[in-house]
Amino acid sequence: MEYLAAGGAPSVFAQMFGSGLIGLREGLETGIVVMVLIAFAVKSGRRDALKWIWAGVAAAVAMVITIFLIIHLGTSTVTSLTAELIAGLASLVAVVIVTAMVLWMSKAAAHISADLRTEMSDALLTSAASVLGLSFLAVGREGFETALLMVGYAESVSGGLWPLLGLLVGIVVAIVLTVMLYRGAVRLNFHTFFLYTGIFLIFVAAGILAYGIRALQTVGWLPGGNTPAFDISSAYDQSSWYGTILAGIFNFRPDPTVFQVVAWCVYVAVVLTLFLRANRRPPPAKQNADTPAHSEPVSERNPR
C-alpha cells in the first residue's frame, strides 16, 4: 500500500508484540467467560452440559476465523488504491470497536460474572440448544470484536502474516493462563491487568486512527493530505530499532498531517479520561475486625 511503502515496513517483533498483546487480552477475556460458564455448570451438577458449552465455543471460534479470513484475504484481490481505501475504513472500524470494548468492559466488569451465571442458569433449565447458543454468543461477541480489531491492526502495520502469528501466540498464552486460573495454579489481579492493557490499547487505537485518516487522505476521501503538522524525517531514523517499534506498535511516522495529529490528541484525551474515570476504584469498605479477609476461588470471583 502506498502509505505503508512511504513509511517503511515495521519490524517483525513490533508487529507481533502489538498483535500478541491484543490476543492475550482478548483471549483472556474470552477465557474468563468460558471459565465462568464451565464453573457454574460444574457447581450446578450439570456436567452433561459441558459438551454443549464446548460445542458453542467451537462454533464461535470457527465463525471468527471465517470472518477474519474473508475480510483479511479479500483485500489481496483488489487494486492498491482500493486496498488503501479498505485498509483505512477497516482501521476506523477497529478504532470504534476497541474504544467501545475498553469503555463498555469498564462499566460491565462489576456484574458480567453474575449476568453470565443468571443466563446459564436459565439456559440449563431450558434446553441443550440454549446452553450451546449462550456459549456461542458469549464467545462469538468477544471473538468478532477481536477479528475486526485485528483486521484494522494488521492492515495498519503491514497486512502480512506476522501480526496474525503474534495474535495466535497471544491467544495460546491466554489459554494457558485461563487453565491455570481455573485450576487455582496462579492468581491474577484482573483490575490491574485490564487497566494497564486497556491504557496500552487506547494508544494503539490512536495510532490505528491516525493510520486510517492518512489512508483515506491518500485516496482523497479526507482533506489535508498535503498539510503536514511537522516533519522530523531528517533527524528520525525509521529503520532504527526505535523507529520500527514505534511504527509497528503505535503507527508513528515522522511526517504526520495536521488532521492526524489533531485526531490523535483528541482521541487520547477523551477516551483515556473516560477510561480512567470508569476504572477509578472506590475506597475499600471498612471490614469488621472479627471477620478475616476472604478470598474466593478464582473461578468464582468477579473476572475483573
C-alpha positions in Angstrom: 0.0 0.0 0.0 1.2 3.5 -0.8 1.1 4.8 2.8 3.0 1.8 4.2 5.5 1.9 1.4 6.2 5.5 2.2 6.8 4.9 5.9 8.8 1.6 5.6 7.9 -1.8 7.0 7.8 -2.1 10.8 9.9 -4.8 12.4 8.6 -8.3 12.9 9.0 -8.0 16.7 6.9 -4.8 16.8 4.1 -6.3 14.6 4.0 -9.5 16.8 4.2 -7.6 20.1 1.3 -5.4 19.3 -1.0 -8.1 18.0 0.2 -10.6 20.7 -0.9 -8.2 23.4 -4.3 -7.9 21.7 -4.5 -11.7 21.5 -3.5 -12.0 25.2 -6.1 -9.5 26.4 -8.9 -10.6 24.2 -8.1 -14.3 24.7 -8.1 -13.9 28.4 -11.4 -12.0 28.3 -12.9 -14.9 26.3 -11.3 -17.5 28.5 -12.8 -15.9 31.6 -16.2 -16.0 30.0 -15.8 -19.7 29.3 -14.4 -20.3 32.7 -17.4 -18.8 34.4 -19.8 -20.8 32.3 -18.0 -24.1 33.0 -17.6 -23.4 36.7 -21.3 -22.6 37.1 -22.3 -25.8 35.2 -20.0 -27.9 37.3 -21.2 -26.4 40.6 -24.8 -26.9 39.5 -24.1 -30.6 39.0 -24.7 -30.4 35.2 -21.5 -31.8 33.8 -23.6 -33.1 30.9 -24.0 -29.5 29.7 -20.2 -29.1 29.3 -20.2 -30.7 25.8 -22.8 -28.1 24.7 -20.7 -25.3 26.1 -17.7 -26.5 24.2 -19.8 -27.0 21.0 -20.8 -23.4 21.3 -17.2 -22.3 21.8 -16.0 -24.3 18.8 -18.8 -22.9 16.6 -17.9 -19.3 17.7 -14.2 -19.8 17.0 -15.0 -21.2 13.5 -17.2 -18.2 12.8 -14.5 -15.8 13.9 -11.8 -17.4 11.8 -14.0 -17.4 8.8 -14.9 -13.7 9.2 -11.2 -12.8 9.7 -10.0 -14.7 6.6 -12.8 -13.4 4.4 -12.0 -9.7 5.3 -8.3 -10.0 5.6 -7.6 -12.1 2.5 -10.2 -10.3 0.4 -8.0 -7.2 0.3 -5.3 -9.0 -1.6 -7.6 -9.4 -4.7 -8.2 -5.7 -5.3 -6.1 -2.8 -6.7 -3.6 -1.0 -4.5 -5.8 2.2 -4.3 -8.9 0.1 -3.3 -6.8 -1.8 -0.8 -5.7 1.5 0.7 -9.4 2.5 1.0 -10.4 -0.8 2.6 -7.4 -0.6 5.0 -8.4 2.9 6.0 -12.0 2.0 6.6 -11.1 -1.2 8.4 -8.8 0.9 10.7 -11.6 3.3 11.6 -13.9 0.4 12.4 -11.2 -1.2 14.5 -10.9 2.1 16.5 -14.6 2.1 17.1 -14.5 -1.5 18.3 -11.6 -1.2 20.7 -13.0 2.1 22.1 -16.4 0.5 22.7 -14.7 -2.6 24.1 -12.5 -0.9 26.7 -15.2 1.6 27.8 -18.0 -0.9 28.0 -16.0 -3.5 29.9 -15.0 -0.9 32.4 -18.7 -0.4 33.3 -19.8 -4.0 32.9 -16.9 -5.6 34.9 -18.8 -5.3 38.2 -21.7 -7.5 37.0 -20.6 -9.5 34.0 -19.9 -12.7 36.0 -23.3 -12.5 37.8 -25.1 -11.9 34.4 -23.4 -14.9 32.9 -24.4 -17.1 35.8 -28.0 -16.0 35.6 -28.1 -16.6 31.8 -26.5 -20.0 32.2 -29.0 -20.9 34.9 -31.9 -20.1 32.6 -30.2 -22.0 29.7 -29.7 -25.1 31.8 -33.4 -25.1 32.7 -34.4 -24.7 29.1 -32.5 -27.0 26.7 -29.2 -28.1 25.4 -29.6 -25.8 22.4 -30.0 -22.8 24.8 -26.7 -23.7 26.5 -25.0 -24.0 23.1 -26.4 -20.7 22.0 -25.4 -18.9 25.1 -21.8 -20.0 24.9 -21.7 -19.3 21.1 -23.0 -15.8 21.7 -20.8 -15.1 24.7 -17.6 -16.2 23.0 -18.6 -15.1 19.5 -19.2 -11.5 20.6 -15.6 -11.3 22.0 -14.2 -13.1 19.0 -16.0 -10.9 16.5 -14.6 -7.8 18.1 -11.1 -9.3 18.1 -11.4 -10.3 14.4 -12.4 -6.8 13.3 -9.8 -5.2 15.5 -7.1 -7.4 14.1 -8.1 -6.7 10.5 -7.6 -3.0 11.2 -4.3 -3.5 13.1 -2.8 -5.9 10.6 -3.7 -3.6 7.7 -2.2 -0.6 9.5 1.2 -2.2 10.2 1.8 -4.4 7.1 -1.1 -6.5 6.0 1.2 -9.6 6.3 1.1 -12.7 8.4 3.3 -11.6 11.3 0.5 -9.8 13.1 -1.6 -12.9 12.7 1.2 -15.1 14.2 1.5 -12.7 17.1 -2.2 -12.8 17.7 -2.1 -16.6 17.8 0.8 -16.6 20.2 -1.1 -14.2 22.5 -4.2 -16.4 22.4 -2.2 -19.5 23.2 -0.7 -17.8 26.3 -4.2 -16.6 27.3 -5.5 -20.2 27.0 -2.7 -21.5 29.3 -3.3 -18.7 31.8 -7.1 -19.4 31.8 -6.5 -23.1 32.5 -4.1 -22.2 35.3 -6.5 -19.7 36.8 -9.3 -22.2 36.7 -7.2 -24.9 38.4 -6.0 -22.3 41.0 -2.4 -22.7 40.0 -2.0 -18.9 39.5 -3.8 -15.8 40.7 -4.1 -12.6 38.7 -5.1 -9.1 39.7 -7.6 -8.7 36.9 -8.2 -5.0 37.7 -4.6 -4.1 37.3 -4.1 -6.3 34.2 -7.0 -4.9 32.3 -6.4 -1.4 33.4 -2.8 -1.3 32.0 -3.6 -3.3 28.9 -6.6 -1.0 28.4 -4.4 2.1 28.5 -2.0 0.4 26.1 -4.8 -0.5 23.7 -6.1 3.1 23.7 -2.7 4.3 22.4 -2.6 1.5 19.9 -6.1 2.5 18.7 -5.0 6.2 18.5 -2.2 5.1 16.1 -4.6 3.0 14.1 -6.9 6.0 13.9 -4.0 8.2 12.6 -3.2 5.5 10.0 -6.8 5.2 8.9 -7.0 9.0 8.4 -3.8 9.1 6.4 -5.0 6.2 4.2 -8.3 8.0 3.5 -6.4 11.2 2.8 -4.3 9.2 0.3 -7.4 8.1 -1.7 -8.9 11.6 -1.4 -11.8 10.7 0.9 -10.5 13.1 3.6 -8.8 16.6 3.1 -5.5 17.8 4.3 -3.2 15.1 2.9 -0.7 17.7 1.8 -0.7 19.7 5.1 1.9 18.2 7.4 1.9 19.2 11.0 5.7 18.7 11.3 8.4 16.7 9.6 11.3 15.3 11.6 12.4 12.8 8.9 15.9 14.2 8.8 16.5 13.5 12.5 14.3 10.4 12.9 15.6 7.1 11.6 12.5 4.9 10.7 14.7 1.9 10.1 16.2 2.0 13.6 15.1 -0.2 16.5 13.0 2.6 18.0 11.6 3.6 14.6 10.4 0.1 13.8 8.9 -0.4 17.2 7.0 2.9 17.3 5.8 2.3 13.7 4.9 -1.4 14.3 3.0 -0.8 17.6 1.8 2.8 17.6 1.8 3.6 13.8 4.1 6.6 14.4 5.5 8.3 11.4 7.8 11.4 11.4 5.6 13.4 9.0 2.0 13.3 10.1 -0.6 15.6 8.7 -2.4 18.2 10.8 -5.6 16.1 10.7 -3.8 13.1 12.0 -2.2 14.9 14.9 -5.4 16.7 16.0 -7.4 13.4 15.7 -4.7 11.5 17.7 -4.6 14.1 20.5 -8.4 14.5 20.8 -8.9 10.7 20.8 -6.3 10.0 23.5 -7.5 13.0 25.7 -11.2 12.0 25.5 -11.0 8.2 25.6 -8.2 7.9 28.2 -10.1 10.3 30.5 -13.3 8.3 30.2 -11.5 5.0 30.7 -9.5 6.1 33.8 -12.7 7.6 35.3 -14.6 4.4 34.8 -11.7 2.4 36.3 -11.4 4.5 39.4 -11.7 2.1 42.3 -14.0 3.1 45.2 -12.4 3.3 48.6 -12.2 0.0 50.4 -15.1 -0.7 52.7 -14.4 -0.9 56.4 -14.1 -4.5 57.4 -15.2 -5.9 60.8 -12.1 -6.6 62.8 -13.6 -10.0 63.8 -14.1 -11.0 60.2 -11.0 -12.3 58.4 -10.4 -11.2 54.8 -12.0 -13.7 52.4 -10.6 -14.6 49.0 -12.9 -16.6 46.8 -11.6 -19.2 44.3 -10.7 -17.6 41.0 -13.4 -19.4 39.1 -16.0 -17.8 41.3 -14.5 -14.4 41.7 -15.6 -11.4 39.6 -13.4 -11.8 36.5 -12.3 -8.2 36.6 
